[in-house]
Amino acid sequence: MDICNNIMSPWLIMGDETKYIFAKWCGDIIDGITNEQLRSKEVFIYYDLLTHVEIGKDSISIYSNKLIPGSYAYIPTRNDIYTPSNVHSTTILVFEGFPFGKDTTKNLTENWRSSNHSVLNILMDLPIRQGSTDLQLSINPAEEIEKEYIDNGLATLRINEMSDIADVFYWHEDIITHWKLKAENELKLFRSKIDEYSFEYFDWIVDTTDTAHMLSTKELYKISSLAGVCKMKEKNVSIQQRYRQTIEQLIFESADFELLLHSFSQICQCIVWPMDSEKLHEKAKKELKKAFFVEMDKLFENDADISVSLLTEDLFEEIITDKTGKLYGINERINELISNFFGISNHESNTVVQFFTEFMEAYFRKMEDLLA
């Protein structure tokens, strides 16, 4: 049988050499086929009323009445021949013989479980240790490891004879256990997104400071230039109000800022506690705008704001270049505020990243509590 890149076998059998002993159990094979022969080819185990074996050029097919009718299992030639990303709708059977509790088994199990696959660890407790000093132990190592695996949340089955085959093929992971596994994996993924968020934000900063984007030199000039502030022709509007209107339009209503909010709201989608992305988007926008304008208002404290009936470019230039006036240098301070707030020169420590990471940390802790 040809196995394609995306395998959908009901059971994918992996682990150490004991998986071949199990395969021979399925086919009632005592002699005639060695582990070496099985190891050198792909092994398929099919259901059939008549137990028999077919040896092909690249594969060995074992037909057994011990499987569920219509089903089959597959043993690849190596444990690493398939990865979790190209295996679907499959239960992973990880076989382990003496010595039990091997790191290779634990790593293999974690690799598949971390991708939300149902994994059953099967301890082949076989009478093959005569002469071993382990016979002197009062506790059976297989029992000890079985308890360790179960205590660590791993589905584990200990078998020692052919009659146990049905227990393997009729096992299934209950829905609650599988959901919890998926939720724990989602939480781990979310944790990594929090830890790596500053790198994602850096990419956004690089793009947004490029030509014609929100934080480019050209766009920032529009905010703090005479034309930017004076283009609004309303009468009796203060200079502070004019700055606010310009910044709202060119910063907080820009496509670049909307993209940042969208990316953040998508990061916060976790099955443990799904959030309304649209509401989160708007909440983040509202809170960041509020935080920015609180800082901007400080630049106009002590009656520094000026309201005139009609603000012309000449009058505006006169106001902001008067060294004795309270608005002297306001353009530079506005630009500095925007730069610090968004972290143009420091993508790891700025108001925006701090807001996002603090929100995600609180969200993470709430989801942790739900799974506790």
Buried (B, 14 or more C-beta within 10 A) or exposed (E): EEBEEEBEBBBBBBBBEBBBBBBBBBBBBEEEBEBEEBBEBBBBBBBBEEBEBEEEEEBBBBBBEBBEEEEBBBBBEEBEEBEBEEBEEBBBBBBBBBEBBBEEBBEBBEBBBBBBBBBBBBBBBBEEBEEEEEEEEEEBBBEEBBEBBEEEEBBBBBBEEEEBBEEBBEBEBEEEEBBBBBBBBBBEEBBEBBEEBBEBBBEBBEBBBEEEBBBBEEBBEBBBBBEBBBEEEEEEBBBBBBBBBBBBBBBBEBEBBBBBBBBBBEBBBBEBBEEEBEEBBEBBBEEBBEBBBEEBEEBBEEEBBBEBEEBEEEBBEEBBEEEEBBBBEBBEBBBEBBBBBBBBEEBEEBBBBEBBBEBBEEBBEEBEEEEE
